[in-house]
Amino acid sequence: MHNLTNEQLLECLEWRYATKKFDATKKIDGKTWQTLEKVLVLTPSSFGLQPWKFIVIQNQAMKEKLREVSWGQAQVSDCSHHLVIAVKEKTDADFISHYVERVAQVRAVDLASLEGYKKVMIGALVENPKRSENFNWATEQGYIALGNFMTAAAVLGVDTCPLGGIIAEKYDELLGLKGTGWKTIVACAAGFRAADDKYAQAKKVRFSGEELIVHHDA
């Protein structure tokens, strides 16, 4: 079932980089983008709650507007698809109930049998004083989706550039998120690198595995 070899996976990850210059004439084909959207849907999250929405922008006029509130970064307007990740401002009991109903529907189980599971989630995220303002928790989940998306894109030969340097409040205004309970946290440009992007050939700078990875065998 897993067709990539260890070497092929690492080759894909060596190939990817935060693309600084996209070829605006090259577009991601429909089937590939549909696959990447499915990757977003399949992203794991704490409790399985998925406190996110993924907003896809291809309209050039909107990409130009978003570039203005992304500190002028050209990736926003030159990419094929601009992905915006928004998360719940507050994951409340109603949202948790909505998820539990979905679990019952998909797995064909009695809703009442999931009451304990629902109470655990409400206790952890709603009633817990440390989590009552759980936007930070939702943001952490959103970054899982971002990483999953970028890795999958690299495997499919699609370039990406994550963009934390955006004015999130302005994104919310332009995308109609104000007052909806959802807030932009990060964006990611996707498409194909320009032939003259000098960063494509730059060596990756990473700390060694010996420095980063600890094997605790005790």
Sine and cosine of phi, psi and omega as CSV:
sin_phi,cos_phi,sin_psi,cos_psi,sin_omega,cos_omega
0.00,0.00,-0.58,0.81,-0.01,-1.00
-1.00,-0.07,0.96,-0.27,-0.16,-0.99
-1.00,0.08,-0.41,0.91,-0.02,-1.00
-0.97,0.25,0.69,-0.72,0.14,-0.99
-0.99,0.15,0.21,-0.98,0.06,-1.00
-0.83,0.55,-0.69,0.72,-0.04,-1.00
-0.91,0.41,-0.63,0.77,-0.01,-1.00
-0.92,0.39,-0.64,0.77,0.03,-1.00
-0.89,0.47,-0.72,0.69,0.00,-1.00
-0.91,0.42,-0.56,0.83,0.05,-1.00
-0.89,0.46,-0.65,0.76,0.04,-1.00
-0.89,0.46,-0.66,0.75,-0.04,-1.00
-0.97,0.25,-0.48,0.88,0.12,-0.99
-0.94,0.34,-0.55,0.83,-0.03,-1.00
-0.94,0.35,-0.61,0.79,-0.09,-1.00
-0.96,0.29,0.47,-0.88,0.11,-0.99
-0.36,-0.93,0.23,-0.97,0.04,-1.00
-0.96,0.27,0.99,-0.10,-0.13,-0.99
-0.88,0.47,0.83,-0.56,-0.04,-1.00
-1.00,-0.04,-0.45,0.89,-0.04,-1.00
-0.68,-0.73,0.89,-0.46,0.01,-1.00
-0.99,-0.10,0.46,-0.89,0.15,-0.99
-1.00,0.07,0.97,-0.26,-0.10,-1.00
-0.91,0.41,-0.25,0.97,-0.02,-1.00
-1.00,0.07,-0.22,0.98,-0.06,-1.00
-0.98,-0.19,0.76,-0.65,-0.04,-1.00
-0.87,-0.49,0.55,-0.84,0.07,-1.00
-0.96,0.29,0.75,-0.66,-0.02,-1.00
-0.94,0.33,0.37,-0.93,-0.11,-0.99
-0.85,0.52,-0.69,0.73,-0.05,-1.00
-0.91,0.42,-0.67,0.74,0.01,-1.00
-0.90,0.44,-0.68,0.74,0.00,-1.00
-0.92,0.40,-0.62,0.78,0.05,-1.00
-0.86,0.51,-0.62,0.79,0.05,-1.00
-0.90,0.44,-0.68,0.73,0.00,-1.00
-0.92,0.39,-0.56,0.83,0.09,-1.00
-0.91,0.42,-0.63,0.78,0.04,-1.00
-0.91,0.42,-0.59,0.81,0.08,-1.00
-0.85,0.52,-0.69,0.72,0.03,-1.00
-0.87,0.49,-0.70,0.72,0.00,-1.00
-0.89,0.46,-0.59,0.81,-0.05,-1.00
-0.99,0.12,-0.04,1.00,-0.02,-1.00
-0.86,0.51,0.72,-0.69,0.06,-1.00
-0.96,0.28,0.41,-0.91,0.04,-1.00
-0.50,-0.87,0.34,-0.94,0.01,-1.00
-0.87,0.50,0.76,-0.65,-0.08,-1.00
0.90,0.43,-0.02,1.00,-0.10,-0.99
0.97,0.25,0.27,0.96,-0.19,-0.98
-0.97,0.25,-0.42,0.91,0.06,-1.00
0.80,0.60,0.89,0.46,-0.07,-1.00
-0.99,0.13,0.78,0.63,-0.13,-0.99
-0.64,-0.77,0.30,-0.95,0.24,-0.97
-0.73,-0.68,0.56,-0.83,0.00,-1.00
-0.90,-0.43,0.89,-0.46,-0.06,-1.00
-0.96,-0.29,0.84,-0.54,-0.09,-1.00
-0.95,-0.30,0.83,-0.56,-0.01,-1.00
-0.89,-0.45,0.86,-0.50,0.13,-0.99
-0.91,-0.41,-0.37,0.93,-0.02,-1.00
-0.86,0.50,0.84,-0.55,-0.11,-0.99
-0.90,0.43,-0.62,0.78,-0.01,-1.00
-0.89,0.46,-0.67,0.74,0.02,-1.00
-0.93,0.37,-0.63,0.78,0.04,-1.00
-0.88,0.48,-0.61,0.79,0.03,-1.00
-0.91,0.42,-0.65,0.76,0.03,-1.00
-0.91,0.42,-0.65,0.76,-0.01,-1.00
-0.94,0.35,-0.52,0.86,0.07,-1.00
-0.87,0.49,-0.62,0.78,-0.02,-1.00
-0.88,0.47,-0.49,0.87,0.00,-1.00
-0.96,-0.27,0.37,0.93,0.08,-1.00
-0.84,-0.55,0.54,0.84,0.00,-1.00
0.84,0.54,0.54,0.84,0.10,-1.00
0.95,0.32,0.28,0.96,-0.05,-1.00
-0.93,0.36,0.85,-0.52,-0.12,-0.99
-0.92,0.39,-0.37,0.93,0.00,-1.00
-0.84,0.54,-0.55,0.84,-0.06,-1.00
-0.90,0.44,-0.68,0.73,-0.05,-1.00
-1.00,0.03,-0.42,0.91,-0.10,-1.00
-1.00,-0.06,-0.22,0.98,-0.03,-1.00
-0.96,0.28,0.20,-0.98,0.05,-1.00
-0.98,0.22,-0.79,0.62,-0.01,-1.00
-0.78,-0.63,0.76,-0.65,0.05,-1.00
-0.96,-0.29,0.89,-0.45,-0.04,-1.00
-0.99,-0.15,0.77,-0.64,0.07,-1.00
-0.89,-0.45,0.77,-0.64,0.02,-1.00
-0.96,-0.27,0.85,-0.53,0.06,-1.00
-0.89,-0.47,0.51,-0.86,0.01,-1.00
-0.77,-0.63,0.24,-0.97,0.01,-1.00
-0.90,0.44,0.74,-0.67,0.13,-0.99
-0.90,0.43,-0.61,0.79,-0.01,-1.00
-0.53,-0.85,0.91,-0.41,0.05,-1.00
-0.99,0.14,0.97,-0.25,-0.12,-0.99
-0.96,-0.27,-0.02,-1.00,-0.05,-1.00
-0.89,0.46,-0.57,0.82,0.01,-1.00
-0.90,0.44,-0.68,0.74,0.01,-1.00
-0.91,0.41,-0.64,0.77,0.03,-1.00
-0.90,0.44,-0.66,0.75,0.04,-1.00
-0.89,0.46,-0.64,0.77,0.03,-1.00
-0.86,0.50,-0.67,0.74,0.03,-1.00
-0.92,0.40,-0.68,0.73,-0.02,-1.00
-0.89,0.46,-0.61,0.79,0.07,-1.00
-0.88,0.47,-0.61,0.79,0.03,-1.00
-0.92,0.39,-0.64,0.77,0.05,-1.00
-0.86,0.52,-0.73,0.68,-0.01,-1.00
-0.88,0.48,-0.64,0.77,0.00,-1.00
-0.92,0.39,-0.76,0.65,-0.09,-1.00
-0.94,0.35,-0.63,0.78,-0.08,-1.00
-0.99,-0.10,0.02,1.00,0.05,-1.00
0.81,0.59,0.78,0.63,0.05,-1.00
-0.86,-0.51,0.32,-0.95,0.00,-1.00
-0.93,0.37,0.75,-0.66,-0.03,-1.00
-0.85,0.53,-0.60,0.80,-0.03,-1.00
-0.89,0.46,-0.48,0.88,-0.02,-1.00
-0.94,0.34,-0.23,0.97,-0.03,-1.00
-0.98,-0.19,0.12,0.99,-0.07,-1.00
-0.88,0.48,-0.64,0.77,0.01,-1.00
-0.89,0.45,-0.68,0.73,0.03,-1.00
-0.88,0.48,-0.68,0.73,0.00,-1.00
-0.89,0.45,-0.67,0.74,-0.02,-1.00
-0.90,0.44,-0.61,0.80,0.04,-1.00
-0.88,0.47,-0.71,0.70,-0.01,-1.00
-0.92,0.40,-0.67,0.74,0.03,-1.00
-0.90,0.44,-0.65,0.76,0.02,-1.00
-0.90,0.44,-0.63,0.78,-0.05,-1.00
-0.97,0.24,-0.60,0.80,-0.16,-0.99
-0.95,-0.32,-0.40,0.92,-0.07,-1.00
-0.95,-0.32,-0.74,0.67,-0.08,-1.00
-1.00,0.05,-0.37,0.93,0.02,-1.00
-0.93,0.37,0.88,-0.47,-0.03,-1.00
-0.83,0.56,-0.52,0.85,-0.02,-1.00
-0.96,0.26,-0.30,0.95,-0.06,-1.00
-0.88,-0.47,0.06,1.00,-0.07,-1.00
-0.87,0.49,-0.52,0.86,0.16,-0.99
-0.98,-0.22,1.00,0.02,-0.24,-0.97
-0.98,-0.21,0.40,0.92,0.04,-1.00
-0.88,0.47,-0.62,0.79,0.02,-1.00
-0.89,0.46,-0.64,0.77,0.05,-1.00
-0.88,0.48,-0.71,0.70,0.00,-1.00
-0.89,0.45,-0.62,0.79,0.03,-1.00
-0.88,0.48,-0.67,0.74,0.05,-1.00
-0.86,0.52,-0.64,0.77,0.03,-1.00
-0.91,0.42,-0.64,0.77,-0.01,-1.00
-0.87,0.49,-0.58,0.82,0.00,-1.00
-0.96,0.29,-0.41,0.91,0.15,-0.99
-0.89,0.46,-0.70,0.72,0.01,-1.00
-0.89,0.46,-0.65,0.76,0.02,-1.00
-0.87,0.50,-0.74,0.67,0.00,-1.00
-0.89,0.45,-0.66,0.75,0.02,-1.00
-0.88,0.48,-0.68,0.73,-0.01,-1.00
-0.89,0.46,-0.73,0.69,-0.06,-1.00
-0.92,0.40,-0.62,0.79,0.03,-1.00
-0.91,0.42,-0.72,0.69,0.01,-1.00
-0.89,0.46,-0.64,0.77,0.03,-1.00
-0.87,0.50,-0.68,0.74,0.01,-1.00
-0.88,0.47,-0.65,0.76,0.02,-1.00
-0.89,0.46,-0.54,0.84,-0.01,-1.00
-1.00,0.00,0.05,1.00,0.03,-1.00
0.98,0.20,0.42,0.91,0.02,-1.00
-0.96,-0.28,0.73,-0.68,0.01,-1.00
-0.99,0.11,0.50,-0.87,0.02,-1.00
-0.63,-0.78,0.33,-0.95,0.15,-0.99
-0.57,-0.82,0.94,-0.34,0.05,-1.00
-0.94,0.34,0.62,-0.78,-0.10,-1.00
-0.77,-0.63,1.00,-0.09,0.13,-0.99
-1.00,0.05,-0.31,0.95,-0.01,-1.00
-0.99,0.14,0.92,0.39,0.01,-1.00
-0.74,-0.67,0.33,-0.94,0.10,-1.00
-1.00,-0.08,1.00,-0.08,-0.17,-0.99
-0.86,0.51,-0.61,0.79,-0.01,-1.00
-0.89,0.45,-0.60,0.80,0.03,-1.00
-0.95,0.33,-0.59,0.81,0.12,-0.99
-0.85,0.53,-0.72,0.69,-0.02,-1.00
-0.85,0.52,-0.64,0.77,0.00,-1.00
-0.91,0.41,-0.74,0.67,-0.06,-1.00
-0.92,0.39,-0.54,0.84,-0.07,-1.00
-0.99,-0.11,0.11,0.99,0.07,-1.00
0.95,0.32,0.48,0.87,-0.03,-1.00
-1.00,-0.03,-0.25,0.97,-0.02,-1.00
-0.85,0.53,0.80,-0.60,0.05,-1.00
0.98,0.17,0.07,1.00,-0.04,-1.00
-1.00,-0.08,-0.19,0.98,-0.07,-1.00
1.00,-0.05,0.04,1.00,0.02,-1.00
-0.88,-0.47,0.59,-0.81,-0.01,-1.00
-0.72,-0.69,0.68,-0.74,0.07,-1.00
-0.91,0.41,0.68,-0.73,0.09,-1.00
-0.87,-0.49,-0.53,0.85,-0.08,-1.00
-0.28,-0.96,0.34,-0.94,0.06,-1.00
-0.76,-0.65,0.25,-0.97,0.02,-1.00
-0.52,-0.86,0.88,-0.48,0.07,-1.00
-0.99,0.16,0.64,-0.77,0.00,-1.00
-0.70,-0.71,0.63,-0.78,0.00,-1.00
0.18,-0.98,-0.71,-0.70,-0.05,-1.00
-0.70,-0.72,0.72,-0.70,-0.05,-1.00
-0.87,0.50,0.55,-0.83,0.12,-0.99
-0.96,0.26,0.52,-0.85,-0.04,-1.00
-0.88,0.48,-0.44,0.90,-0.06,-1.00
-0.97,-0.24,0.34,0.94,0.08,-1.00
-0.97,0.23,0.96,-0.28,-0.11,-0.99
-0.90,0.44,-0.40,0.92,-0.04,-1.00
-0.95,0.31,-0.27,0.96,0.00,-1.00
-0.89,0.46,-0.50,0.86,-0.04,-1.00
-0.99,-0.16,-0.04,1.00,-0.02,-1.00
-0.94,0.34,0.64,-0.77,0.02,-1.00
-0.93,0.37,0.62,-0.78,0.05,-1.00
-0.93,0.36,0.65,-0.76,0.06,-1.00
-0.95,-0.32,0.95,-0.32,0.01,-1.00
-0.71,-0.70,0.53,-0.85,0.18,-0.98
-0.92,0.38,0.42,-0.91,-0.04,-1.00
-0.93,0.36,0.38,-0.93,0.07,-1.00
-0.87,0.50,-0.57,0.82,0.01,-1.00
-0.89,0.47,-0.54,0.84,0.00,-1.00
-0.99,0.14,-0.52,0.86,-0.13,-0.99
-1.00,-0.09,-0.48,0.88,-0.15,-0.99
-0.94,-0.34,0.78,-0.63,0.01,-1.00
-0.90,-0.43,0.83,-0.56,0.08,-1.00
-1.00,-0.09,0.94,-0.35,-0.03,-1.00
-0.97,-0.24,0.99,-0.17,-0.12,-0.99
-0.98,-0.18,0.00,1.00,-0.05,-1.00
-0.94,0.35,0.00,0.00,0.00,0.00
